[in-house]
Amino acid sequence: METINFYKDIDKSVPTLSISAVLGLIAKPADQERMLENTYNKHYNNPDSEYYHLSKDEIKAIWEEKGSKSRMYGSLLDDYIGIKLTGNDSDLEMYKLDNDVDGDERLKGLISSFENFWNILSRSGDMEFIAREKTIYYKIGDNYIKGRFDALFRNKRTGKWVIIDWKSSKSIDYNNRWEKLLGPAKTFDNCNHITYTMQGFFYKTALIDGYLPEGTTEDDVEFLIVQLPGFILEGNQDFKIHKPAFKYDKEFMDRIFDFAIKKKQLME
């Protein structure tokens, strides 16, 4: 197995911005009050809606509960994937018992989505698992951008590195005709296919710059968004592989990072 040193010395005195913060800074803040108002007005008198005759506070509470549950199930799926990649069958059985997988249809569906994708990924025997959930840093100017990737593989036949970002999202939006991103990304729609792509391209930028073997080029590294929603998406398939929304460009990514750093400094 190819070994990579992910434990590099980082200067703790250097200001650090997370990739999630970067993505937040290139988008206009969500206007939750307007969203609540629109939802309330649209659904209050609709008896078929889950928001029928609910107040705005009650709608907000439902949204918060859904968000909390989604984060919990996303974490449970991450735990399962981690055991699958690094553990053994006994560990998986203990996980299923401890988390009542047989009695939890949502978790069972998420696991099914991953297992079906995994069967395809590992079928040829070419994909070598390298690492998961490693925090990596990218130095730009006098700052670091940091983030934690989900999984890194290497294709033993082609020599290519493959970064995978698991997403348990119910849907991945490809466009948003109402709103654009900001700064160098102002021509892009504010939708998660774009921001997930930027997140993945950060991992690619940082890995090539400071972690992968010297001489690794952008053509040697692939990035995939793998949607594992836990239900059938189309036909009999309960997972989907999403290619990046645009072509990788290190100069563009550096401009995104520089924009976010400057904006954060202006806001402080």
Phi and psi in degrees as GROMACS dihedral restraints (atoms count N, CA, C in turn):
[ dihedral_restraints ]
;  ai    aj    ak    al  type     phi  dphi    fc
    3     4     5     6     1   -65.3    20    10
    4     5     6     7     1   132.7    20    10
    6     7     8     9     1  -109.8    20    10
    7     8     9    10     1   140.9    20    10
    9    10    11    12     1  -131.0    20    10
   10    11    12    13     1   137.9    20    10
   12    13    14    15     1   -86.2    20    10
   13    14    15    16     1   105.8    20    10
   15    16    17    18     1   -94.2    20    10
   16    17    18    19     1     1.9    20    10
   18    19    20    21     1  -108.9    20    10
   19    20    21    22     1    60.1    20    10
   21    22    23    24     1   -78.6    20    10
   22    23    24    25     1   154.6    20    10
   24    25    26    27     1   -70.8    20    10
   25    26    27    28     1   124.5    20    10
   27    28    29    30     1  -115.0    20    10
   28    29    30    31     1   132.4    20    10
   30    31    32    33     1   -74.8    20    10
   31    32    33    34     1   106.4    20    10
   33    34    35    36     1   -69.2    20    10
   34    35    36    37     1   -11.1    20    10
   36    37    38    39     1   -83.6    20    10
   37    38    39    40     1   -11.0    20    10
   39    40    41    42     1   -81.4    20    10
   40    41    42    43     1   130.2    20    10
   42    43    44    45     1   -57.5    20    10
   43    44    45    46     1   139.1    20    10
   45    46    47    48     1  -127.5    20    10
   46    47    48    49     1   135.5    20    10
   48    49    50    51     1  -124.1    20    10
   49    50    51    52     1   130.5    20    10
   51    52    53    54     1   -76.9    20    10
   52    53    54    55     1   156.0    20    10
   54    55    56    57     1   -64.7    20    10
   55    56    57    58     1   -31.3    20    10
   57    58    59    60     1   -66.2    20    10
   58    59    60    61     1   -36.7    20    10
   60    61    62    63     1   -66.8    20    10
   61    62    63    64     1   -39.5    20    10
   63    64    65    66     1   -57.6    20    10
   64    65    66    67     1   -48.0    20    10
   66    67    68    69     1   -64.6    20    10
   67    68    69    70     1   -33.0    20    10
   69    70    71    72     1   -68.2    20    10
   70    71    72    73     1   -32.8    20    10
   72    73    74    75     1   -79.0    20    10
   73    74    75    76     1   -20.2    20    10
   75    76    77    78     1   -92.7    20    10
   76    77    78    79     1     5.1    20    10
   78    79    80    81     1  -122.3    20    10
   79    80    81    82     1   147.9    20    10
   81    82    83    84     1   -67.9    20    10
   82    83    84    85     1   139.4    20    10
   84    85    86    87     1   -58.6    20    10
   85    86    87    88     1   139.6    20    10
   87    88    89    90     1   -66.7    20    10
   88    89    90    91     1   135.2    20    10
   90    91    92    93     1   -91.9    20    10
   91    92    93    94     1    84.6    20    10
   93    94    95    96     1   -64.1    20    10
   94    95    96    97     1   -35.3    20    10
   96    97    98    99     1   -63.3    20    10
   97    98    99   100     1   -40.5    20    10
   99   100   101   102     1   -67.9    20    10
  100   101   102   103     1   -38.6    20    10
  102   103   104   105     1   -63.7    20    10
  103   104   105   106     1   -41.3    20    10
  105   106   107   108     1   -62.6    20    10
  106   107   108   109     1   -45.1    20    10
  108   109   110   111     1   -60.5    20    10
  109   110   111   112     1   -45.6    20    10
  111   112   113   114     1   -64.0    20    10
  112   113   114   115     1   -42.6    20    10
  114   115   116   117     1   -65.4    20    10
  115   116   117   118     1   -43.9    20    10
  117   118   119   120     1   -60.0    20    10
  118   119   120   121     1   -48.2    20    10
  120   121   122   123     1   -66.1    20    10
  121   122   123   124     1   -36.1    20    10
  123   124   125   126     1   -76.0    20    10
  124   125   126   127     1   -34.5    20    10
  126   127   128   129     1  -110.4    20    10
  127   128   129   130     1    -9.8    20    10
  129   130   131   132     1   -57.1    20    10
  130   131   132   133     1   -40.9    20    10
  132   133   134   135     1  -101.7    20    10
  133   134   135   136     1    16.1    20    10
  135   136   137   138     1  -101.0    20    10
  136   137   138   139     1   104.3    20    10
  138   139   140   141     1   -64.9    20    10
  139   140   141   142     1   -16.1    20    10
  141   142   143   144     1   -87.2    20    10
  142   143   144   145     1    -4.9    20    10
  144   145   146   147     1   -92.2    20    10
  145   146   147   148     1   147.1    20    10
  147   148   149   150     1   -68.5    20    10
  148   149   150   151     1   -13.3    20    10
  150   151   152   153     1  -100.9    20    10
  151   152   153   154     1    12.1    20    10
  153   154   155   156     1   -56.5    20    10
  154   155   156   157     1   122.5    20    10
  156   157   158   159     1    57.7    20    10
  157   158   159   160     1    28.8    20    10
  159   160   161   162     1   -99.0    20    10
  160   161   162   163     1   148.4    20    10
  162   163   164   165     1   -77.8    20    10
  163   164   165   166     1   168.2    20    10
  165   166   167   168     1   -64.2    20    10
  166   167   168   169     1   -35.8    20    10
  168   169   170   171     1   -64.7    20    10
  169   170   171   172     1   -38.9    20    10
  171   172   173   174     1   -67.8    20    10
  172   173   174   175     1   -39.0    20    10
  174   175   176   177     1   -63.5    20    10
  175   176   177   178     1   -44.5    20    10
  177   178   179   180     1   -60.3    20    10
  178   179   180   181     1   -40.8    20    10
  180   181   182   183     1   -63.5    20    10
  181   182   183   184     1   -38.2    20    10
  183   184   185   186     1   -63.8    20    10
  184   185   186   187     1   -44.6    20    10
  186   187   188   189     1   -60.0    20    10
  187   188   189   190     1   -43.8    20    10
  189   190   191   192     1   -65.3    20    10
  190   191   192   193     1   -39.7    20    10
  192   193   194   195     1   -65.7    20    10
  193   194   195   196     1   -41.7    20    10
  195   196   197   198     1   -62.6    20    10
  196   197   198   199     1   -42.4    20    10
  198   199   200   201     1   -62.7    20    10
  199   200   201   202     1   -42.5    20    10
  201   202   203   204     1   -63.5    20    10
  202   203   204   205     1   -42.4    20    10
  204   205   206   207     1   -66.4    20    10
  205   206   207   208     1   -40.5    20    10
  207   208   209   210     1   -61.9    20    10
  208   209   210   211     1   -41.8    20    10
  210   211   212   213     1   -65.1    20    10
  211   212   213   214     1   -39.9    20    10
  213   214   215   216     1   -63.8    20    10
  214   215   216   217     1   -46.0    20    10
  216   217   218   219     1   -70.1    20    10
  217   218   219   220     1   -33.5    20    10
  219   220   221   222     1   -62.0    20    10
  220   221   222   223     1   -40.5    20    10
  222   223   224   225     1   -67.0    20    10
  223   224   225   226     1   -40.8    20    10
  225   226   227   228     1   -63.0    20    10
  226   227   228   229     1   -39.5    20    10
  228   229   230   231     1   -66.1    20    10
  229   230   231   232     1   -42.1    20    10
  231   232   233   234     1   -58.5    20    10
  232   233   234   235     1   -41.8    20    10
  234   235   236   237     1   -62.3    20    10
  235   236   237   238     1   -43.0    20    10
  237   238   239   240     1   -63.5    20    10
  238   239   240   241     1   -46.1    20    10
  240   241   242   243     1   -60.8    20    10
  241   242   243   244     1   -41.1    20    10
  243   244   245   246     1   -60.2    20    10
  244   245   246   247     1   -43.2    20    10
  246   247   248   249     1   -67.6    20    10
  247   248   249   250     1   -39.9    20    10
  249   250   251   252     1   -60.6    20    10
  250   251   252   253     1   -40.4    20    10
  252   253   254   255     1   -81.3    20    10
  253   254   255   256     1   -29.1    20    10
  255   256   257   258     1  -123.6    20    10
  256   257   258   259     1    -9.8    20    10
  258   259   260   261     1  -103.0    20    10
  259   260   261   262     1  -147.1    20    10
  261   262   263   264     1  -141.1    20    10
  262   263   264   265     1   177.3    20    10
  264   265   266   267     1   -61.8    20    10
  265   266   267   268     1   -35.2    20    10
  267   268   269   270     1   -64.2    20    10
  268   269   270   271     1   -41.6    20    10
  270   271   272   273     1   -63.1    20    10
  271   272   273   274     1   -39.4    20    10
  273   274   275   276     1   -64.7    20    10
  274   275   276   277     1   -41.7    20    10
  276   277   278   279     1   -64.0    20    10
  277   278   279   280     1   -39.4    20    10
  279   280   281   282     1   -65.7    20    10
  280   281   282   283     1   -40.4    20    10
  282   283   284   285     1   -59.1    20    10
  283   284   285   286     1   -47.8    20    10
  285   286   287   288     1   -61.7    20    10
  286   287   288   289     1   -38.3    20    10
  288   289   290   291     1   -69.3    20    10
  289   290   291   292     1   -48.1    20    10
  291   292   293   294     1   -64.0    20    10
  292   293   294   295     1   -31.5    20    10
  294   295   296   297     1  -104.5    20    10
  295   296   297   298     1    13.7    20    10
  297   298   299   300     1    48.6    20    10
  298   299   300   301     1    48.6    20    10
  300   301   302   303     1   -59.6    20    10
  301   302   303   304     1   -40.1    20    10
  303   304   305   306     1   -62.7    20    10
  304   305   306   307     1   -26.8    20    10
  306   307   308   309     1  -100.5    20    10
  307   308   309   310     1     6.7    20    10
  309   310   311   312     1  -124.9    20    10
  310   311   312   313     1    97.2    20    10
  312   313   314   315     1   -63.4    20    10
  313   314   315   316     1   -34.3    20    10
  315   316   317   318     1   -67.2    20    10
  316   317   318   319     1   -46.6    20    10
  318   319   320   321     1   -67.2    20    10
  319   320   321   322     1   -38.7    20    10
  321   322   323   324     1   -60.7    20    10
  322   323   324   325     1   -40.0    20    10
  324   325   326   327     1   -65.9    20    10
  325   326   327   328     1   -41.6    20    10
  327   328   329   330     1   -61.8    20    10
  328   329   330   331     1   -43.3    20    10
  330   331   332   333     1   -64.0    20    10
  331   332   333   334     1   -40.4    20    10
  333   334   335   336     1   -60.9    20    10
  334   335   336   337     1   -42.0    20    10
  336   337   338   339     1   -58.8    20    10
  337   338   339   340     1   -46.6    20    10
  339   340   341   342     1   -65.4    20    10
  340   341   342   343     1   -45.8    20    10
  342   343   344   345     1   -61.0    20    10
  343   344   345   346     1   -39.7    20    10
  345   346   347   348     1   -66.8    20    10
  346   347   348   349     1   -39.1    20    10
  348   349   350   351     1   -66.6    20    10
  349   350   351   352     1   -43.3    20    10
  351   352   353   354     1   -61.4    20    10
  352   353   354   355     1   -38.3    20    10
  354   355   356   357     1   -60.8    20    10
  355   356   357   358     1   -36.3    20    10
  357   358   359   360     1   -75.5    20    10
  358   359   360   361     1   -43.4    20    10
  360   361   362   363     1   -62.5    20    10
  361   362   363   364     1   -39.5    20    10
  363   364   365   366     1   -95.1    20    10
  364   365   366   367     1    -1.9    20    10
  366   367   368   369     1   -57.8    20    10
  367   368   369   370     1   -43.5    20    10
  369   370   371   372     1   -75.5    20    10
  370   371   372   373     1   -21.3    20    10
  372   373   374   375     1    81.8    20    10
  373   374   375   376     1     3.1    20    10
  375   376   377   378     1   -82.7    20    10
  376   377   378   379     1   -25.3    20    10
  378   379   380   381     1   -84.3    20    10
  379   380   381   382     1   119.7    20    10
  381   382   383   384     1  -104.5    20    10
  382   383   384   385     1   122.3    20    10
  384   385   386   387     1   -71.7    20    10
  385   386   387   388     1   131.1    20    10
  387   388   389   390     1  -107.0    20    10
  388   389   390   391     1   -53.5    20    10
  390   391   392   393     1  -164.7    20    10
  391   392   393   394     1   161.9    20    10
  393   394   395   396     1  -141.9    20    10
  394   395   396   397     1   150.0    20    10
  396   397   398   399     1    47.4    20    10
  397   398   399   400     1    53.9    20    10
  399   400   401   402     1  -104.5    20    10
  400   401   402   403     1   133.7    20    10
  402   403   404   405     1   -82.2    20    10
  403   404   405   406     1   128.4    20    10
  405   406   407   408     1  -125.8    20    10
  406   407   408   409     1   154.0    20    10
  408   409   410   411     1  -123.1    20    10
  409   410   411   412     1   146.6    20    10
  411   412   413   414     1  -130.3    20    10
  412   413   414   415     1   122.0    20    10
  414   415   416   417     1   -87.0    20    10
  415   416   417   418     1   126.0    20    10
  417   418   419   420     1  -135.5    20    10
  418   419   420   421     1   117.2    20    10
  420   421   422   423     1    61.8    20    10
  421   422   423   424     1  -127.9    20    10
  423   424   425   426     1  -102.5    20    10
  424   425   426   427     1    26.6    20    10
  426   427   428   429     1  -136.9    20    10
  427   428   429   430     1   160.6    20    10
  429   430   431   432     1  -110.6    20    10
  430   431   432   433     1   144.7    20    10
  432   433   434   435     1  -108.9    20    10
  433   434   435   436     1   134.6    20    10
  435   436   437   438     1  -130.2    20    10
  436   437   438   439     1   156.4    20    10
  438   439   440   441     1  -167.6    20    10
  439   440   441   442     1   167.0    20    10
  441   442   443   444     1  -121.6    20    10
  442   443   444   445     1   116.9    20    10
  444   445   446   447     1   -81.7    20    10
  445   446   447   448     1   156.3    20    10
  447   448   449   450     1   -76.7    20    10
  448   449   450   451     1   -51.0    20    10
  450   451   452   453     1  -157.4    20    10
  451   452   453   454     1   146.6    20    10
  453   454   455   456     1  -128.5    20    10
  454   455   456   457     1   130.2    20    10
  456   457   458   459     1  -124.6    20    10
  457   458   459   460     1   166.0    20    10
  459   460   461   462     1  -133.3    20    10
  460   461   462   463     1   130.1    20    10
  462   463   464   465     1   -81.5    20    10
  463   464   465   466     1   111.0    20    10
  465   466   467   468     1   -65.7    20    10
  466   467   468   469     1   -25.2    20    10
  468   469   470   471     1   -80.6    20    10
  469   470   471   472     1   -45.3    20    10
  471   472   473   474     1   -94.6    20    10
  472   473   474   475     1   -18.1    20    10
  474   475   476   477     1    81.9    20    10
  475   476   477   478     1    -0.5    20    10
  477   478   479   480     1   -77.8    20    10
  478   479   480   481     1   145.6    20    10
  480   481   482   483     1   -90.8    20    10
  481   482   483   484     1   142.8    20    10
  483   484   485   486     1  -129.6    20    10
  484   485   486   487     1   115.4    20    10
  486   487   488   489     1   -92.9    20    10
  487   488   489   490     1   131.2    20    10
  489   490   491   492     1  -122.2    20    10
  490   491   492   493     1   131.5    20    10
  492   493   494   495     1  -113.3    20    10
  493   494   495   496     1   110.6    20    10
  495   496   497   498     1   -77.5    20    10
  496   497   498   499     1   136.2    20    10
  498   499   500   501     1  -130.4    20    10
  499   500   501   502     1   122.7    20    10
  501   502   503   504     1   -93.3    20    10
  502   503   504   505     1    18.3    20    10
  504   505   506   507     1   -60.8    20    10
  505   506   507   508     1   141.3    20    10
  507   508   509   510     1   -67.1    20    10
  508   509   510   511     1   -33.2    20    10
  510   511   512   513     1  -145.2    20    10
  511   512   513   514     1   152.4    20    10
  513   514   515   516     1  -121.1    20    10
  514   515   516   517     1   115.5    20    10
  516   517   518   519     1   -82.7    20    10
  517   518   519   520     1   133.7    20    10
  519   520   521   522     1   -98.4    20    10
  520   521   522   523     1   -11.3    20    10
  522   523   524   525     1  -156.6    20    10
  523   524   525   526     1   164.6    20    10
  525   526   527   528     1  -153.4    20    10
  526   527   528   529     1    94.3    20    10
  528   529   530   531     1   -72.1    20    10
  529   530   531   532     1    -6.0    20    10
  531   532   533   534     1   -94.2    20    10
  532   533   534   535     1   -21.1    20    10
  534   535   536   537     1  -149.2    20    10
  535   536   537   538     1   138.4    20    10
  537   538   539   540     1  -107.7    20    10
  538   539   540   541     1   165.2    20    10
  540   541   542   543     1   -79.9    20    10
  541   542   543   544     1  -174.5    20    10
  543   544   545   546     1  -118.4    20    10
  544   545   546   547     1   168.8    20    10
  546   547   548   549     1    60.4    20    10
  547   548   549   550     1  -137.2    20    10
  549   550   551   552     1   -61.8    20    10
  550   551   552   553     1   -16.4    20    10
  552   553   554   555     1   -98.5    20    10
  553   554   555   556     1    16.6    20    10
  555   556   557   558     1   -65.2    20    10
  556   557   558   559     1   -15.8    20    10
  558   559   560   561     1   -89.4    20    10
  559   560   561   562     1    -6.0    20    10
  561   562   563   564     1   -95.1    20    10
  562   563   564   565     1   144.0    20    10
  564   565   566   567     1   -66.2    20    10
  565   566   567   568     1   145.4    20    10
  567   568   569   570     1   -81.7    20    10
  568   569   570   571     1    83.4    20    10
  570   571   572   573     1  -140.1    20    10
  571   572   573   574     1   157.6    20    10
  573   574   575   576     1   -71.2    20    10
  574   575   576   577     1   -21.3    20    10
  576   577   578   579     1   -63.5    20    10
  577   578   579   580     1   -36.0    20    10
  579   580   581   582     1   -71.5    20    10
  580   581   582   583     1   -49.0    20    10
  582   583   584   585     1   -70.4    20    10
  583   584   585   586     1   -34.9    20    10
  585   586   587   588     1   -62.5    20    10
  586   587   588   589     1   -38.0    20    10
  588   589   590   591     1   -63.5    20    10
  589   590   591   592     1   -44.5    20    10
  591   592   593   594     1   -63.1    20    10
  592   593   594   595     1   -39.2    20    10
  594   595   596   597     1   -59.9    20    10
  595   596   597   598     1   -47.0    20    10
  597   598   599   600     1   -65.1    20    10
  598   599   600   601     1   -37.1    20    10
  600   601   602   603     1   -71.0    20    10
  601   602   603   604     1   -25.3    20    10
  603   604   605   606     1   -62.9    20    10
  604   605   606   607     1   -47.7    20    10
  606   607   608   609     1   -57.3    20    10
  607   608   609   610     1   -42.7    20    10
  609   610   611   612     1   -62.6    20    10
  610   611   612   613     1   -46.1    20    10
  612   613   614   615     1   -59.4    20    10
  613   614   615   616     1   -49.2    20    10
  615   616   617   618     1   -67.4    20    10
  616   617   618   619     1   -41.2    20    10
  618   619   620   621     1   -64.7    20    10
  619   620   621   622     1   -44.3    20    10
  621   622   623   624     1   -65.5    20    10
  622   623   624   625     1   -40.7    20    10
  624   625   626   627     1   -69.6    20    10
  625   626   627   628     1   -38.1    20    10
  627   628   629   630     1  -135.5    20    10
  628   629   630   631     1     1.4    20    10
  630   631   632   633     1  -131.3    20    10
  631   632   633   634     1   -43.2    20    10
  633   634   635   636     1   -73.4    20    10
  634   635   636   637     1   161.5    20    10
  636   637   638   639     1   -55.0    20    10
  637   638   639   640     1   145.5    20    10
  639   640   641   642     1   -55.7    20    10
  640   641   642   643     1   136.5    20    10
  642   643   644   645     1    97.3    20    10
  643   644   645   646     1    -8.2    20    10
  645   646   647   648     1   -65.0    20    10
  646   647   648   649     1   130.4    20    10
  648   649   650   651     1  -108.0    20    10
  649   650   651   652     1   170.1    20    10
  651   652   653   654     1   -62.1    20    10
  652   653   654   655     1   -28.9    20    10
  654   655   656   657     1   -72.8    20    10
  655   656   657   658     1   -14.7    20    10
  657   658   659   660     1   -86.3    20    10
  658   659   660   661     1    -5.7    20    10
  660   661   662   663     1  -126.0    20    10
  661   662   663   664     1   124.7    20    10
  663   664   665   666     1  -108.6    20    10
  664   665   666   667     1   154.5    20    10
  666   667   668   669     1  -132.5    20    10
  667   668   669   670     1   133.1    20    10
  669   670   671   672     1  -128.7    20    10
  670   671   672   673     1   138.3    20    10
  672   673   674   675     1   -98.4    20    10
  673   674   675   676     1   119.8    20    10
  675   676   677   678     1  -113.2    20    10
  676   677   678   679     1   112.0    20    10
  678   679   680   681     1   -86.8    20    10
  679   680   681   682     1   122.7    20    10
  681   682   683   684     1  -123.9    20    10
  682   683   684   685     1    78.8    20    10
  684   685   686   687     1   -80.5    20    10
  685   686   687   688     1   -17.6    20    10
  687   688   689   690     1    88.9    20    10
  688   689   690   691     1    11.8    20    10
  690   691   692   693     1  -150.0    20    10
  691   692   693   694     1   167.4    20    10
  693   694   695   696     1   -67.1    20    10
  694   695   696   697     1   127.4    20    10
  696   697   698   699     1   -92.7    20    10
  697   698   699   700     1   -46.2    20    10
  699   700   701   702     1  -159.3    20    10
  700   701   702   703     1   140.9    20    10
  702   703   704   705     1    60.4    20    10
  703   704   705   706     1  -119.1    20    10
  705   706   707   708     1  -118.1    20    10
  706   707   708   709     1    21.2    20    10
  708   709   710   711     1  -100.2    20    10
  709   710   711   712     1   127.4    20    10
  711   712   713   714     1  -112.4    20    10
  712   713   714   715     1    25.0    20    10
  714   715   716   717     1  -147.3    20    10
  715   716   717   718     1   164.2    20    10
  717   718   719   720     1  -147.6    20    10
  718   719   720   721     1   137.4    20    10
  720   721   722   723     1   -99.3    20    10
  721   722   723   724     1   122.8    20    10
  723   724   725   726     1  -109.0    20    10
  724   725   726   727     1   123.7    20    10
  726   727   728   729     1   -75.5    20    10
  727   728   729   730     1   158.6    20    10
  729   730   731   732     1   -55.2    20    10
  730   731   732   733     1   151.6    20    10
  732   733   734   735     1   -76.2    20    10
  733   734   735   736     1   -21.0    20    10
  735   736   737   738     1  -151.9    20    10
  736   737   738   739     1   168.4    20    10
  738   739   740   741     1   -73.9    20    10
  739   740   741   742     1   138.6    20    10
  741   742   743   744     1   -60.7    20    10
  742   743   744   745     1   135.7    20    10
  744   745   746   747     1  -147.3    20    10
  745   746   747   748     1   106.7    20    10
  747   748   749   750     1   -60.7    20    10
  748   749   750   751     1   -40.5    20    10
  750   751   752   753     1   -60.3    20    10
  751   752   753   754     1   -41.7    20    10
  753   754   755   756     1   -64.4    20    10
  754   755   756   757     1   -44.2    20    10
  756   757   758   759     1   -63.0    20    10
  757   758   759   760     1   -39.4    20    10
  759   760   761   762     1   -61.8    20    10
  760   761   762   763     1   -37.9    20    10
  762   763   764   765     1   -65.6    20    10
  763   764   765   766     1   -38.2    20    10
  765   766   767   768     1   -62.2    20    10
  766   767   768   769     1   -46.6    20    10
  768   769   770   771     1   -63.5    20    10
  769   770   771   772     1   -43.8    20    10
  771   772   773   774     1   -63.3    20    10
  772   773   774   775     1   -41.3    20    10
  774   775   776   777     1   -59.3    20    10
  775   776   777   778     1   -48.2    20    10
  777   778   779   780     1   -64.5    20    10
  778   779   780   781     1   -39.4    20    10
  780   781   782   783     1   -63.6    20    10
  781   782   783   784     1   -46.4    20    10
  783   784   785   786     1   -65.0    20    10
  784   785   786   787     1   -39.6    20    10
  786   787   788   789     1   -65.7    20    10
  787   788   789   790     1   -42.0    20    10
  789   790   791   792     1   -61.4    20    10
  790   791   792   793     1   -41.2    20    10
  792   793   794   795     1   -63.9    20    10
  793   794   795   796     1   -39.3    20    10
  795   796   797   798     1   -67.8    20    10
  796   797   798   799     1   -29.0    20    10
  798   799   800   801     1   -81.7    20    10
  799   800   801   802     1   -15.7    20    10
